[in-house]
């Protein structure tokens, strides 16, 4: 899959609220192949340096912000179709994004925190969200399926160190999956580790959206158990994510259909949210969605008794 679009939004991102979403990859590029990832099979595990790609991203961002401004967003989020720290151009991209004077955030799986260069680079972001699902190597290997050799304890140690040195906001995103990390002993170990890290916020997440690995939400009582124990030592700093980013966008968008297709590529959305998006632009919801399906731009994917709209290039990789 090749993407030629690198910026969109604003979307109502669960962790950061209204953000412009920056995708700095043309291909899905990651060193994990998580069972709960909606992107399906990863195209590449490394990102070559393409100066032309960087210049295209900068040009698109400049045009986009020039048209729609920054008044409606709280931050710019670099969260691509993959692991953003695999992009050799990331330091240059970060410097460029910071020139706009709004907080720049990043979402990372944390695997490269053990590398001094990446450790220092992440400290330059205003907000860093790190995925933190487990300390057990067997769970990481079976749930996250890394293509690199990992030492969970070393990642954890560097995360603790990062928190001590970092002057921005550190968030942890914990994905809880049935049969992998929802056992009581796993949760207790995770709770103790989070207490030591002491992040600004913790977001408890579950795979409530379509994914290729068949990952499902944890057993009943898991969320309430970890939530109640975390809030004892970090009240008002724990949130449960039980909804997808809503595809809100700027009403001044010149091409709402192109914008919708981009958003459905980087984030799944429910049919209901898709309808609300179309209504915002005065489009007939059902007719518009039917036409996009007919043209092969998007597909409807059923998952856990709900229907989701996903870009065709992604949906094909979930089957």
C-alpha positions as CSV (number, residue, x, y, z in Angstrom):
1,X,0.0,0.0,0.0
2,X,1.3,3.4,-0.9
3,X,0.0,6.6,0.6
4,X,0.5,10.0,-1.0
5,X,-1.4,11.9,1.7
6,X,0.4,12.8,4.9
7,X,-1.8,15.2,6.9
8,X,-5.5,15.3,7.9
9,X,-8.0,16.3,10.6
10,X,-8.6,17.7,13.0
11,X,-9.8,14.5,14.5
12,X,-11.1,14.0,18.1
13,X,-8.2,11.8,19.2
14,X,-9.1,10.0,22.5
15,X,-5.8,10.9,24.3
16,X,-5.1,14.4,22.9
17,X,-8.6,15.7,21.8
18,X,-8.5,17.9,18.6
19,X,-5.3,17.2,16.6
20,X,-4.0,17.4,13.1
21,X,-2.8,13.9,12.3
22,X,0.5,13.5,10.5
23,X,1.4,10.2,8.8
24,X,5.1,10.3,7.8
25,X,5.1,6.9,5.9
26,X,4.1,6.0,2.4
27,X,4.0,2.3,3.4
28,X,3.0,0.6,6.6
29,X,6.3,0.4,8.3
30,X,6.8,-1.2,11.8
31,X,9.1,-3.4,13.8
32,X,6.0,-5.0,15.4
33,X,3.1,-6.9,13.9
34,X,0.6,-6.6,16.8
35,X,-2.4,-8.9,16.7
36,X,-4.7,-6.0,17.6
37,X,-3.4,-3.7,14.9
38,X,-6.1,-2.7,12.4
39,X,-3.5,-2.2,9.6
40,X,-3.1,-5.9,9.0
41,X,0.1,-7.2,7.5
42,X,3.0,-4.8,7.6
43,X,4.6,-3.8,4.3
44,X,8.1,-3.0,5.6
45,X,10.1,-3.2,8.7
46,X,12.4,-0.2,7.9
47,X,12.0,3.2,6.4
48,X,14.5,4.4,3.7
49,X,15.6,8.0,3.7
50,X,13.6,9.8,1.0
51,X,14.3,13.5,1.0
52,X,11.5,13.8,-1.6
53,X,9.0,12.3,0.9
54,X,10.1,14.7,3.6
55,X,9.7,17.7,1.3
56,X,6.2,16.4,0.2
57,X,5.1,16.1,3.8
58,X,6.3,19.6,4.6
59,X,4.6,21.0,1.5
60,X,1.3,19.3,2.3
61,X,1.5,20.4,6.0
62,X,2.2,24.0,4.9
63,X,-0.7,24.0,2.4
64,X,-3.1,22.3,4.9
65,X,-2.3,24.7,7.8
66,X,-2.3,27.6,5.4
67,X,-5.8,26.8,4.4
68,X,-7.3,25.7,7.6
69,X,-5.2,27.3,10.4
70,X,-4.3,26.0,13.8
71,X,-7.1,27.6,15.9
72,X,-9.2,24.4,16.0
73,X,-6.4,22.1,17.2
74,X,-4.6,21.5,20.5
75,X,-1.6,19.7,19.0
76,X,0.0,18.1,16.0
77,X,0.2,14.3,16.4
78,X,2.8,12.2,14.5
79,X,1.2,8.8,14.5
80,X,1.7,7.1,11.1
81,X,0.8,3.8,9.7
82,X,3.6,2.1,11.7
83,X,6.3,3.0,14.2
84,X,7.3,6.7,13.7
85,X,10.8,6.3,15.1
86,X,11.8,4.1,12.2
87,X,11.8,7.2,10.0
88,X,15.3,8.6,9.6
89,X,13.8,11.9,8.7
90,X,12.0,12.2,12.0
91,X,14.4,14.7,13.6
92,X,14.0,17.1,10.7
93,X,10.3,16.6,10.6
94,X,10.0,17.4,14.3
95,X,12.0,20.6,13.9
96,X,9.7,21.6,11.0
97,X,6.5,20.9,13.0
98,X,7.7,22.8,16.0
99,X,8.1,25.9,13.8
100,X,4.3,26.2,13.9
101,X,4.3,27.0,17.6
102,X,1.8,24.3,18.8
103,X,2.6,21.2,20.9
104,X,3.9,18.3,18.9
105,X,3.0,14.8,20.1
106,X,4.1,11.3,19.0
107,X,2.8,7.8,19.6
108,X,5.5,5.1,19.8
109,X,5.6,1.5,20.7
110,X,8.6,2.2,22.9
111,X,10.8,-0.5,21.5
112,X,13.6,1.9,20.5
113,X,13.8,3.8,23.8
114,X,16.9,1.6,24.5
115,X,18.7,3.5,21.7
116,X,20.4,6.6,23.0
117,X,19.6,8.6,19.8
118,X,15.9,7.8,19.9
119,X,15.8,8.4,23.7
120,X,17.2,11.9,23.2
121,X,15.0,12.6,20.2
122,X,11.8,11.7,22.0
123,X,12.7,14.2,24.8
124,X,12.3,17.0,22.2
125,X,8.6,16.2,21.8
126,X,6.0,18.1,23.9
127,X,3.9,15.0,24.4
128,X,5.0,11.3,24.2
129,X,2.6,8.4,24.3
130,X,4.3,5.0,24.8
131,X,2.6,1.7,24.3
132,X,3.1,-0.4,27.5
133,X,1.3,-3.7,27.5
134,X,3.4,-6.1,29.5
135,X,6.8,-6.9,31.0
136,X,6.7,-10.5,29.9
137,X,8.8,-11.4,26.8
138,X,6.5,-14.3,25.9
139,X,3.5,-12.0,25.8
140,X,5.4,-9.5,23.7
141,X,6.5,-12.2,21.3
142,X,3.0,-13.7,20.9
143,X,0.9,-10.5,21.1
144,X,3.2,-7.8,19.5
145,X,5.2,-10.1,17.3
146,X,8.4,-8.0,17.1
147,X,10.9,-8.6,14.3
148,X,13.7,-7.5,16.5
149,X,15.2,-9.0,19.7
150,X,13.8,-7.2,22.7
151,X,14.6,-7.0,26.4
152,X,11.4,-5.9,28.2
153,X,13.2,-5.1,31.4
154,X,15.7,-2.8,29.6
155,X,12.8,-1.0,27.9
156,X,11.1,-0.6,31.3
157,X,14.3,0.7,32.8
158,X,14.7,3.3,30.0
159,X,11.1,4.3,30.4
160,X,11.6,5.0,34.1
161,X,14.8,7.0,33.2
162,X,12.9,8.8,30.5
163,X,10.2,9.9,32.9
164,X,12.8,11.3,35.3
165,X,14.5,13.3,32.6
166,X,11.6,14.3,30.4
167,X,10.1,17.8,30.8
168,X,7.1,17.2,28.7
169,X,4.0,15.1,29.2
170,X,4.4,11.3,29.2
171,X,1.3,9.1,28.6
172,X,1.2,5.3,28.7
173,X,-1.2,3.4,26.5
174,X,-2.0,0.0,27.8
175,X,-3.7,-2.5,25.5
176,X,-5.5,-5.3,27.3
177,X,-6.2,-8.4,25.3
178,X,-8.1,-11.5,26.2
179,X,-5.9,-14.5,26.9
180,X,-2.6,-12.5,26.7
181,X,-2.1,-9.9,29.4
182,X,-5.4,-10.0,31.3
183,X,-4.4,-12.5,34.0
184,X,-4.4,-11.3,37.6
185,X,-0.6,-11.8,38.0
186,X,0.1,-9.9,34.8
187,X,-2.1,-7.0,35.8
188,X,-0.5,-6.8,39.2
189,X,3.0,-6.7,37.7
190,X,1.8,-4.0,35.2
191,X,0.3,-1.9,38.0
192,X,3.5,-2.0,40.0
193,X,5.6,-1.0,36.9
194,X,3.2,1.9,36.1
195,X,3.4,3.1,39.7
196,X,7.2,3.3,39.4
197,X,7.1,5.0,36.0
198,X,4.6,7.6,37.3
199,X,3.4,8.9,33.9
200,X,1.2,12.0,33.6
201,X,-1.6,9.8,32.4
202,X,-2.5,6.2,31.7
203,X,-5.0,5.2,29.0
204,X,-6.5,1.7,29.2
205,X,-7.3,0.4,25.8
206,X,-9.0,-2.7,24.3
207,X,-9.2,-4.1,20.8
208,X,-12.8,-3.0,20.2
209,X,-12.2,-2.4,16.4
210,X,-11.5,-4.8,13.5
211,X,-8.0,-6.4,13.5
212,X,-6.3,-9.1,11.6
213,X,-5.1,-11.1,14.6
214,X,-8.5,-11.7,16.0
215,X,-7.6,-10.0,19.3
216,X,-10.6,-9.4,21.5
217,X,-11.3,-7.3,24.6
218,X,-10.2,-8.8,28.0
219,X,-12.4,-10.9,30.2
220,X,-15.0,-9.2,32.3
221,X,-13.7,-7.4,35.3
222,X,-10.2,-6.7,33.9
223,X,-10.7,-3.0,33.2
224,X,-12.4,-2.3,36.5
225,X,-9.7,-4.2,38.4
226,X,-6.7,-2.3,36.9
227,X,-8.6,1.0,36.9
228,X,-9.5,0.8,40.6
229,X,-5.9,0.0,41.6
230,X,-4.2,2.6,39.4
231,X,-6.5,5.4,40.6
232,X,-5.6,4.7,44.2
233,X,-2.1,6.2,43.6
234,X,-2.8,8.4,40.5
235,X,-6.3,9.8,40.8
236,X,-7.7,11.7,37.9
237,X,-4.9,10.4,35.7
238,X,-6.4,7.2,34.4
239,X,-8.8,7.0,31.5
240,X,-10.5,4.2,29.7
241,X,-10.6,4.4,25.9
242,X,-13.8,2.8,24.7
243,X,-14.4,4.7,21.5
244,X,-12.6,5.4,18.2
245,X,-11.4,8.8,17.1
246,X,-14.4,10.7,15.8
247,X,-13.7,11.9,12.2
248,X,-14.5,15.5,13.0
249,X,-12.9,17.8,10.5
250,X,-12.7,21.4,9.5
251,X,-16.0,22.5,7.8
252,X,-13.9,24.5,5.4
253,X,-12.3,21.3,3.9
254,X,-12.4,21.7,0.1
255,X,-12.7,18.0,-0.6
256,X,-14.5,16.2,2.3
257,X,-14.6,12.9,0.4
258,X,-10.8,12.8,-0.1
259,X,-10.4,13.8,3.6
260,X,-12.8,11.0,4.6
261,X,-10.9,8.4,2.6
262,X,-7.6,9.5,4.2
263,X,-9.1,9.3,7.7
264,X,-10.5,5.8,7.1
265,X,-7.0,4.7,6.1
266,X,-5.3,5.8,9.3
267,X,-8.2,5.2,11.7
268,X,-11.2,2.8,11.5
269,X,-14.5,4.5,12.3
270,X,-18.0,3.2,12.9
271,X,-20.7,3.6,10.3
272,X,-22.5,5.9,12.7
273,X,-19.5,8.2,12.9
274,X,-19.2,8.1,9.1
275,X,-22.8,9.2,8.7
276,X,-22.2,12.1,11.1
277,X,-19.2,13.2,9.2
278,X,-21.1,13.3,5.9
279,X,-24.0,15.2,7.4
280,X,-21.5,17.9,8.6
281,X,-20.8,18.6,4.9
282,X,-24.4,18.5,3.8
283,X,-24.0,15.1,2.1
284,X,-26.6,12.3,2.1
285,X,-25.0,9.8,4.5
286,X,-26.3,6.5,3.1
287,X,-25.9,7.5,-0.6
288,X,-22.4,8.9,-0.1
289,X,-21.2,5.8,1.7
290,X,-22.8,3.5,-0.8
291,X,-21.0,5.4,-3.6
292,X,-17.7,5.1,-1.9
293,X,-18.2,1.4,-1.5
294,X,-19.2,1.0,-5.2
295,X,-16.1,2.9,-6.3
296,X,-13.9,0.6,-4.2
297,X,-12.6,3.3,-1.9
298,X,-13.9,1.9,1.4
299,X,-15.4,-1.3,2.7
300,X,-17.8,-2.2,5.6
301,X,-16.2,-4.6,8.1
302,X,-18.3,-6.2,10.8
303,X,-16.6,-6.7,14.2
304,X,-18.1,-7.6,17.6
305,X,-21.6,-6.8,16.5
306,X,-20.7,-3.4,15.0
307,X,-20.0,-2.2,11.5
308,X,-16.9,-0.2,10.7
309,X,-15.8,1.8,7.6
310,X,-12.3,1.1,6.6
311,X,-10.3,2.2,3.5
312,X,-10.3,-0.6,0.9
313,X,-6.5,-1.0,1.0
314,X,-6.6,-1.7,4.7
315,X,-9.8,-3.8,4.7
316,X,-8.3,-6.3,2.2
317,X,-5.5,-7.0,4.6
318,X,-7.8,-7.9,7.5
319,X,-9.2,-10.9,5.7
